[in-house]
């Protein structure tokens, strides 16, 4: 067993992890629902950075309209999370491509 090679591989994995964490924090995706009535911006860590609701959605709101708003927010958040996953998967493929690990992702 070559401990020097193992140590270098561990260091490389640590650097890749740090780079991925930075990429996740810097990645930003936006999704909308209800024809743009609700917009969610999320980072690669799936933290909501911004939520925008068009005023027309809540003007004279009834319980049914508020339920619709809840559905729109849920849809926009779920779409943003899906896009964040796609962006991170794409970034991971780029990072892992040079390691000769086909099929890992």
N, C-alpha and C positions, 0 to 999 in steps of 0.2 A: 504494500500500500504506500503510495507516494503522498505523504502528508503536506508537502509544499503545494502540490497540485490541488489537493482537497481544500487547503486553506485559501488558495486563490479563487477556487470555484465558489466558496462560501462568501468571500469578499465581493465577487462579481454579483452573486445573487442579492447580497445586501444592497449594493449600488443600484441594481435594477429595481428592487423594492422601493427604495427611496425615490427613484426617478418616477416610478408608477404613481406613488402617492402624490408627488408634485403635479403630475399630469392630471390625476383625478381632481385635485383641488382647482386646477386652472381650467379644466374643461367646462364649457357652459353650453347647455342645450335649452331650447325653448319649444314649447308645445302649446297649442290652443285647443279650445273646445267651444262648441256652440257658435261656429262661424266667427271666431275671434272675440266672443263675449268674455271669455276667461282665458288668460294667458299665464303660463307658469314657466319660470326660468329656474333651472336646477343645475348644480355642478355634478361632476363625475362621482362624487361621494353620495349622491342622491339627497343633497341638502337643498331645500328650496331657497333660492336667492331672491326671487321676486314673484309676487302674485299680483296680477292686475285684473280687476273686474270692471267691465264697462258700466257706467252709472245706469244705463237703460235697464240693466238686469234687475236692479233693486228698486227702481222708481215705483212707488205704490205697491210694494210687495205684499202678496198674499201668501198664506202657507204653501200653496201649490207652487208659487214662483220661487219661494225660498228652497223648496225641495229640488226644483229644477236647478237652481244655483249650486246646491250641494252636489248634484249629479255632474254638473259641468266642471266644478273644481276637481272632483274625483277623477273625471275623465282626463282633464288636462295634466294632473299630477301623474297619473298612470302612464300617459303618453310621454311625458318628460322623463320618467324613470326608464321607460323602454329605450328612448333615444340616448340616455346616459349610458345604459348598458351597451348599446351598439357602438357608441363613441369609445368606450373603454375597451371593448373587445377589439376594435380596429387598432387602437393604440397598443394593446398587448401583442397583437399579431406583428406589428412593426418592431416592437422591442424583442420579441422572441424569435423573429425570423432569422437572425444571424446566429442563433445558438444550435441550429441543426436538430430541432425538436419537432419534427413534423407531426401533425395530428394531435398535438397537445391541446390546442384550442379548437 
